[in-house]
Amino acid sequence: MISILMIVTILMLVTLMRS
């Protein structure tokens, strides 16, 4: 479902911010 895409996107954003 779309929820999986949302989770992946959030994880990517968090990783970029932490970098």
Secondary structure, DSSP 8 states (H G I E B T S, - for coil): -HHHHHHHHHHHHHHHHH-
